[in-house]
Amino acid sequence: MISDNVRVKPETRNHQGYFILEASYMLMDIDQNGWALICIDESSCQYVDPDALRMPKGWKATAEAEVAQAAVQA
């Protein structure tokens, strides 16, 4: 999981073109084709355009800290 508490913009559609529920999701991955995998729970996941995501405040600093931590451990 990359981040939790990710929201989607209004009228966001999944990779099949269906509207998805405006709710809080967990960002699981961004694949090599450019789709973001988001999940409400372990059994309900959607692929969406990453530009349709609203990241939580402070996510960038947290992500940069995790990258720096991984570089130190390597």
N, CA, C and O atoms as a printed pandas DataFrame, in Angstrom:
     atom_number atom_name residue_name chain_id  residue_number  x_coord  y_coord  z_coord
0              1         N          MET        A               1    0.851   -1.183    0.000
1              2        CA          MET        A               1    0.000    0.000    0.000
2              3         C          MET        A               1    0.890    1.237    0.000
3              4         O          MET        A               1    1.832    1.347    0.785
4              5         N          ILE        A               2    0.573    2.150   -0.886
5              6        CA          ILE        A               2    1.334    3.383   -0.988
6              7         C          ILE        A               2    0.800    4.430   -0.013
7              8         O          ILE        A               2    1.578    5.094    0.672
8              9         N          SER        A               3   -0.503    4.575    0.052
9             10        CA          SER        A               3   -1.111    5.582    0.922
10            11         C          SER        A               3   -2.543    5.170    1.249
11            12         O          SER        A               3   -3.210    4.513    0.449
12            13         N          ASP        A               4   -3.000    5.560    2.421
13            14        CA          ASP        A               4   -4.408    5.348    2.732
14            15         C          ASP        A               4   -5.101    6.708    2.796
15            16         O          ASP        A               4   -4.448    7.751    2.787
16            17         N          ASN        A               5   -6.406    6.679    2.859
17            18        CA          ASN        A               5   -7.223    7.882    2.926
18            19         C          ASN        A               5   -7.080    8.749    1.672
19            20         O          ASN        A               5   -7.027    9.975    1.765
20            21         N          VAL        A               6   -7.018    8.116    0.513
21            22        CA          VAL        A               6   -6.984    8.810   -0.769
22            23         C          VAL        A               6   -8.424    8.972   -1.239
23            24         O          VAL        A               6   -9.207    8.025   -1.179
24            25         N          ARG        A               7   -8.769   10.147   -1.697
25            26        CA          ARG        A               7  -10.120   10.390   -2.201
26            27         C          ARG        A               7  -10.076   10.542   -3.714
27            28         O          ARG        A               7   -9.014   10.767   -4.295
28            29         N          VAL        A               8  -11.231   10.420   -4.343
29            30        CA          VAL        A               8  -11.308   10.596   -5.799
30            31         C          VAL        A               8  -12.110   11.855   -6.105
31            32         O          VAL        A               8  -12.984   12.261   -5.339
32            33         N          LYS        A               9  -11.792   12.457   -7.238
33            34        CA          LYS        A               9  -12.512   13.646   -7.677
34            35         C          LYS        A               9  -13.910   13.256   -8.134
35            36         O          LYS        A               9  -14.142   12.108   -8.513
36            37         N          PRO        A              10  -14.852   14.212   -8.101
37            38        CA          PRO        A              10  -16.211   13.908   -8.573
38            39         C          PRO        A              10  -16.201   13.421  -10.022
39            40         O          PRO        A              10  -15.389   13.859  -10.836
40            41         N          GLU        A              11  -17.107   12.521  -10.316
41            42        CA          GLU        A              11  -17.301   11.950  -11.649
42            43         C          GLU        A              11  -16.083   11.171  -12.160
43            44         O          GLU        A              11  -15.840   11.111  -13.366
44            45         N          THR        A              12  -15.321   10.576  -11.235
45            46        CA          THR        A              12  -14.198    9.727  -11.625
46            47         C          THR        A              12  -14.728    8.411  -12.179
47            48         O          THR        A              12  -15.671    7.826  -11.646
48            49         N          ARG        A              13  -14.101    7.960  -13.261
49            50        CA          ARG        A              13  -14.471    6.685  -13.879
50            51         C          ARG        A              13  -13.318    5.691  -13.750
51            52         O          ARG        A              13  -12.150    6.078  -13.704
52            53         N          ASN        A              14  -13.661    4.418  -13.692
53            54        CA          ASN        A              14  -12.626    3.393  -13.634
54            55         C          ASN        A              14  -12.135    3.078  -15.042
55            56         O          ASN        A              14  -12.552    3.728  -16.001
56            57         N          HIS        A              15  -11.266    2.103  -15.176
57            58        CA          HIS        A              15  -10.675    1.759  -16.471
58            59         C          HIS        A              15  -11.685    1.195  -17.462
59            60         O          HIS        A              15  -11.404    1.128  -18.659
60            61         N          GLN        A              16  -12.854    0.789  -16.982
61            62        CA          GLN        A              16  -13.904    0.278  -17.860
62            63         C          GLN        A              16  -14.915    1.363  -18.243
63            64         O          GLN        A              16  -15.835    1.118  -19.023
64            65         N          GLY        A              17  -14.730    2.572  -17.681
65            66        CA          GLY        A              17  -15.615    3.676  -18.015
66            67         C          GLY        A              17  -16.788    3.875  -17.076
67            68         O          GLY        A              17  -17.616    4.757  -17.302
68            69         N          TYR        A              18  -16.875    3.071  -16.024
69            70        CA          TYR        A              18  -17.966    3.201  -15.060
70            71         C          TYR        A              18  -17.607    4.220  -13.980
71            72         O          TYR        A              18  -16.455    4.309  -13.556
72            73         N          PHE        A              19  -18.611    4.988  -13.539
73            74        CA          PHE        A              19  -18.392    5.910  -12.431
74            75         C          PHE        A              19  -18.111    5.105  -11.171
75            76         O          PHE        A              19  -18.673    4.028  -10.975
76            77         N          ILE        A              20  -17.235    5.636  -10.316
77            78        CA          ILE        A              20  -16.966    4.963   -9.039
78            79         C          ILE        A              20  -17.440    5.839   -7.893
79            80         O          ILE        A              20  -17.593    7.052   -8.036
80            81         N          LEU        A              21  -17.664    5.216   -6.778
81            82        CA          LEU        A              21  -18.167    5.871   -5.584
82            83         C          LEU        A              21  -17.163    6.890   -5.057
83            84         O          LEU        A              21  -15.975    6.593   -4.937
84            85         N          GLU        A              22  -17.642    8.091   -4.744
85            86        CA          GLU        A              22  -16.777    9.096   -4.125
86            87         C          GLU        A              22  -16.639    8.723   -2.653
87            88         O          GLU        A              22  -17.552    8.930   -1.854
88            89         N          ALA        A              23  -15.488    8.174   -2.315
89            90        CA          ALA        A              23  -15.252    7.678   -0.963
90            91         C          ALA        A              23  -13.760    7.747   -0.674
91            92         O          ALA        A              23  -12.976    8.208   -1.503
92            93         N          SER        A              24  -13.381    7.288    0.500
93            94        CA          SER        A              24  -11.985    7.219    0.891
94            95         C          SER        A              24  -11.447    5.849    0.504
95            96         O          SER        A              24  -12.046    4.828    0.842
96            97         N          TYR        A              25  -10.316    5.821   -0.205
97            98        CA          TYR        A              25   -9.718    4.594   -0.698
98            99         C          TYR        A              25   -8.294    4.457   -0.186
99           100         O          TYR        A              25   -7.713    5.408    0.337
100          101         N          MET        A              26   -7.739    3.254   -0.344
101          102        CA          MET        A              26   -6.324    3.006   -0.115
102          103         C          MET        A              26   -5.663    2.929   -1.484
103          104         O          MET        A              26   -6.122    2.182   -2.348
104          105         N          LEU        A              27   -4.591    3.689   -1.697
105          106        CA          LEU        A              27   -3.841    3.609   -2.938
106          107         C          LEU        A              27   -2.873    2.447   -2.810
107          108         O          LEU        A              27   -1.953    2.488   -1.994
108          109         N          MET        A              28   -3.078    1.406   -3.615
109          110        CA          MET        A              28   -2.279    0.200   -3.509
110          111         C          MET        A              28   -1.051    0.226   -4.419
111          112         O          MET        A              28    0.027   -0.222   -4.030
112          113         N          ASP        A              29   -1.223    0.757   -5.642
113          114        CA          ASP        A              29   -0.139    0.699   -6.612
114          115         C          ASP        A              29   -0.475    1.588   -7.804
115          116         O          ASP        A              29   -1.639    1.907   -8.045
116          117         N          ILE        A              30    0.549    1.980   -8.538
117          118        CA          ILE        A              30    0.379    2.594   -9.847
118          119         C          ILE        A              30    1.155    1.709  -10.807
119          120         O          ILE        A              30    2.377    1.596  -10.710
120          121         N          ASP        A              31    0.435    1.078  -11.740
121          122        CA          ASP        A              31    1.074    0.086  -12.596
122          123         C          ASP        A              31    1.835    0.724  -13.756
123          124         O          ASP        A              31    1.775    1.936  -13.960
124          125         N          GLN        A              32    2.535   -0.091  -14.497
125          126        CA          GLN        A              32    3.387    0.394  -15.589
126          127         C          GLN        A              32    2.583    0.984  -16.741
127          128         O          GLN        A              32    3.137    1.702  -17.573
128          129         N          ASN        A              33    1.279    0.692  -16.805
129          130        CA          ASN        A              33    0.423    1.260  -17.842
130          131         C          ASN        A              33   -0.163    2.602  -17.439
131          132         O          ASN        A              33   -0.855    3.241  -18.231
132          133         N          GLY        A              34    0.111    3.039  -16.203
133          134        CA          GLY        A              34   -0.334    4.345  -15.755
134          135         C          GLY        A              34   -1.641    4.361  -14.996
135          136         O          GLY        A              34   -2.171    5.440  -14.728
136          137         N          TRP        A              35   -2.183    3.210  -14.637
137          138        CA          TRP        A              35   -3.417    3.152  -13.861
138          139         C          TRP        A              35   -3.094    3.038  -12.371
139          140         O          TRP        A              35   -2.169    2.328  -11.977
140          141         N          ALA        A              36   -3.868    3.746  -11.555
141          142        CA          ALA        A              36   -3.731    3.661  -10.102
142          143         C          ALA        A              36   -4.727    2.629   -9.579
143          144         O          ALA        A              36   -5.914    2.692   -9.897
144          145         N          LEU        A              37   -4.249    1.690   -8.788
145          146        CA          LEU        A              37   -5.115    0.696   -8.165
146          147         C          LEU        A              37   -5.515    1.211   -6.794
147          148         O          LEU        A              37   -4.669    1.406   -5.922
148          149         N          ILE        A              38   -6.831    1.434   -6.608
149          150        CA          ILE        A              38   -7.341    1.911   -5.322
150          151         C          ILE        A              38   -8.359    0.905   -4.798
151          152         O          ILE        A              38   -9.088    0.284   -5.571
152          153         N          CYS        A              39   -8.402    0.751   -3.475
153          154        CA          CYS        A              39   -9.301   -0.221   -2.859
154          155         C          CYS        A              39  -10.042    0.402   -1.689
155          156         O          CYS        A              39   -9.462    1.148   -0.899
156          157         N          ILE        A              40  -11.333    0.091   -1.583
157          158        CA          ILE        A              40  -12.105    0.484   -0.397
158          159         C          ILE        A              40  -11.809   -0.498    0.724
159          160         O          ILE        A              40  -11.614   -0.106    1.875
160          161         N          ASP        A              41  -11.777   -1.778    0.375
161          162        CA          ASP        A              41  -11.417   -2.840    1.317
162          163         C          ASP        A              41  -10.663   -3.907    0.522
163          164         O          ASP        A              41  -10.317   -3.683   -0.638
164          165         N          GLU        A              42  -10.412   -5.040    1.123
165          166        CA          GLU        A              42   -9.603   -6.066    0.467
166          167         C          GLU        A              42  -10.287   -6.718   -0.727
167          168         O          GLU        A              42   -9.619   -7.347   -1.548
168          169         N          SER        A              43  -11.601   -6.582   -0.840
169          170        CA          SER        A              43  -12.309   -7.257   -1.927
170          171         C          SER        A              43  -12.900   -6.311   -2.971
171          172         O          SER        A              43  -13.469   -6.778   -3.958
172          173         N          SER        A              44  -12.783   -5.011   -2.784
173          174        CA          SER        A              44  -13.379   -4.055   -3.715
174          175         C          SER        A              44  -12.326   -3.051   -4.176
175          176         O          SER        A              44  -12.025   -2.083   -3.479
176          177         N          CYS        A              45  -11.769   -3.300   -5.371
177          178        CA          CYS        A              45  -10.708   -2.446   -5.905
178          179         C          CYS        A              45  -11.070   -1.952   -7.298
179          180         O          CYS        A              45  -11.862   -2.579   -8.002
180          181         N          GLN        A              46  -10.487   -0.828   -7.689
181          182        CA          GLN        A              46  -10.734   -0.214   -8.991
182          183         C          GLN        A              46   -9.416    0.307   -9.562
183          184         O          GLN        A              46   -8.522    0.706   -8.817
184          185         N          TYR        A              47   -9.308    0.300  -10.878
185          186        CA          TYR        A              47   -8.214    0.996  -11.553
186          187         C          TYR        A              47   -8.751    2.333  -12.037
187          188         O          TYR        A              47   -9.790    2.385  -12.694
188          189         N          VAL        A              48   -8.045    3.424  -11.715
189          190        CA          VAL        A              48   -8.458    4.761  -12.123
190          191         C          VAL        A              48   -7.248    5.548  -12.621
191          192         O          VAL        A              48   -6.102    5.149  -12.414
192          193         N          ASP        A              49   -7.523    6.654  -13.269
193          194        CA          ASP        A              49   -6.484    7.576  -13.708
194          195         C          ASP        A              49   -5.887    8.242  -12.461
195          196         O          ASP        A              49   -6.642    8.781  -11.652
196          197         N          PRO        A              50   -4.577    8.225  -12.279
197          198        CA          PRO        A              50   -3.972    8.846  -11.092
198          199         C          PRO        A              50   -4.280   10.347  -10.966
199          200         O          PRO        A              50   -4.258   10.888   -9.861
200          201         N          ASP        A              51   -4.565   11.016  -12.081
201          202        CA          ASP        A              51   -4.915   12.433  -12.026
202          203         C          ASP        A              51   -6.261   12.669  -11.352
203          204         O          ASP        A              51   -6.567   13.800  -10.973
204          205         N          ALA        A              52   -7.072   11.623  -11.195
205          206        CA          ALA        A              52   -8.382   11.745  -10.565
206          207         C          ALA        A              52   -8.316   11.583   -9.046
207          208         O          ALA        A              52   -9.349   11.618   -8.377
208          209         N          LEU        A              53   -7.116   11.407   -8.497
209          210        CA          LEU        A              53   -6.962   11.188   -7.060
210          211         C          LEU        A              53   -6.716   12.491   -6.317
211          212         O          LEU        A              53   -6.068   13.408   -6.823
212          213         N          ARG        A              54   -7.243   12.548   -5.117
213          214        CA          ARG        A              54   -6.954   13.641   -4.186
214          215         C          ARG        A              54   -6.157   13.045   -3.032
215          216         O          ARG        A              54   -6.686   12.320   -2.190
216          217         N          MET        A              55   -4.883   13.370   -3.022
217          218        CA          MET        A              55   -4.003   12.808   -2.004
218          219         C          MET        A              55   -4.200   13.549   -0.677
219          220         O          MET        A              55   -4.540   14.732   -0.676
220          221         N          PRO        A              56   -3.988   12.860    0.456
221          222        CA          PRO        A              56   -4.127   13.518    1.756
222          223         C          PRO        A              56   -3.021   14.550    1.983
223          224         O          PRO        A              56   -1.948   14.466    1.386
224          225         N          LYS        A              57   -3.294   15.506    2.837
225          226        CA          LYS        A              57   -2.291   16.530    3.150
226          227         C          LYS        A              57   -1.064   15.873    3.773
227          228         O          LYS        A              57   -1.176   14.970    4.602
228          229         N          GLY        A              58    0.100   16.343    3.358
229          230        CA          GLY        A              58    1.345   15.833    3.913
230          231         C          GLY        A              58    1.840   14.551    3.271
231          232         O          GLY        A              58    2.842   13.996    3.722
232          233         N          TRP        A              59    1.171   14.058    2.227
233          234        CA          TRP        A              59    1.578   12.782    1.622
234          235         C          TRP        A              59    2.930   12.883    0.942
235          236         O          TRP        A              59    3.693   11.918    0.933
236          237         N          LYS        A              60    3.235   14.042    0.373
237          238        CA          LYS        A              60    4.490   14.176   -0.365
238          239         C          LYS        A              60    5.695   14.082    0.568
239          240         O          LYS        A              60    6.676   13.413    0.243
240          241         N          ALA        A              61    5.633   14.738    1.715
241          242        CA          ALA        A              61    6.730   14.681    2.678
242          243         C          ALA        A              61    6.908   13.258    3.208
243          244         O          ALA        A              61    8.032   12.792    3.391
244          245         N          THR        A              62    5.796   12.578    3.449
245          246        CA          THR        A              62    5.857   11.195    3.927
246          247         C          THR        A              62    6.492   10.289    2.880
247          248         O          THR        A              62    7.329    9.449    3.209
248          249         N          ALA        A              63    6.098   10.457    1.623
249          250        CA          ALA        A              63    6.647    9.632    0.541
250          251         C          ALA        A              63    8.139    9.883    0.370
251          252         O          ALA        A              63    8.908    8.941    0.177
252          253         N          GLU        A              64    8.556   11.147    0.438
253          254        CA          GLU        A              64    9.975   11.471    0.304
254          255         C          GLU        A              64   10.785   10.878    1.452
255          256         O          GLU        A              64   11.904   10.410    1.243
256          257         N          ALA        A              65   10.233   10.895    2.656
257          258        CA          ALA        A              65   10.920   10.317    3.815
258          259         C          ALA        A              65   11.068    8.813    3.652
259          260         O          ALA        A              65   12.107    8.258    4.012
260          261         N          GLU        A              66   10.053    8.137    3.117
261          262        CA          GLU        A              66   10.133    6.693    2.913
262          263         C          GLU        A              66   11.178    6.337    1.858
263          264         O          GLU        A              66   11.896    5.347    1.999
264          265         N          VAL        A              67   11.260    7.140    0.807
265          266        CA          VAL        A              67   12.276    6.913   -0.230
266          267         C          VAL        A              67   13.672    7.099    0.347
267          268         O          VAL        A              67   14.573    6.310    0.063
268          269         N          ALA        A              68   13.853    8.132    1.151
269          270        CA          ALA        A              68   15.155    8.387    1.769
270          271         C          ALA        A              68   15.526    7.243    2.719
271          272         O          ALA        A              68   16.682    6.821    2.758
272          273         N          GLN        A              69   14.565    6.747    3.472
273          274        CA          GLN        A              69   14.793    5.632    4.400
274          275         C          GLN        A              69   15.201    4.381    3.637
275          276         O          GLN        A              69   16.112    3.666    4.053
276          277         N          ALA        A              70   14.532    4.117    2.525
277          278        CA          ALA        A              70   14.874    2.945    1.718
278          279         C          ALA        A              70   16.273    3.065    1.119
279          280         O          ALA        A              70   16.984    2.067    0.999
280          281         N          ALA        A              71   16.671    4.277    0.743
281          282        CA          ALA        A              71   18.008    4.487    0.168
282          283         C          ALA        A              71   19.079    4.249    1.209
283          284         O          ALA        A              71   20.143    3.719    0.886
284          285         N          VAL        A              72   18.827    4.627    2.449
285          286        CA          VAL        A              72   19.790    4.434    3.534
286          287         C          VAL        A              72   19.954    2.939    3.829
287          288         O          VAL        A              72   21.063    2.474    4.088
288          289         N          GLN        A              73   18.861    2.200    3.790
289          290        CA          GLN        A              73   18.916    0.773    4.090
290          291         C          GLN        A              73   19.570   -0.034    2.968
291          292         O          GLN        A              73   20.064   -1.135    3.207
292          293         N          ALA        A              74   19.578    0.498    1.762
293          294        CA          ALA        A              74   20.119   -0.254    0.621
294          295         C          ALA        A              74   21.621   -0.222    0.564
295          296         O          ALA        A              74   22.217   -0.809   -0.339
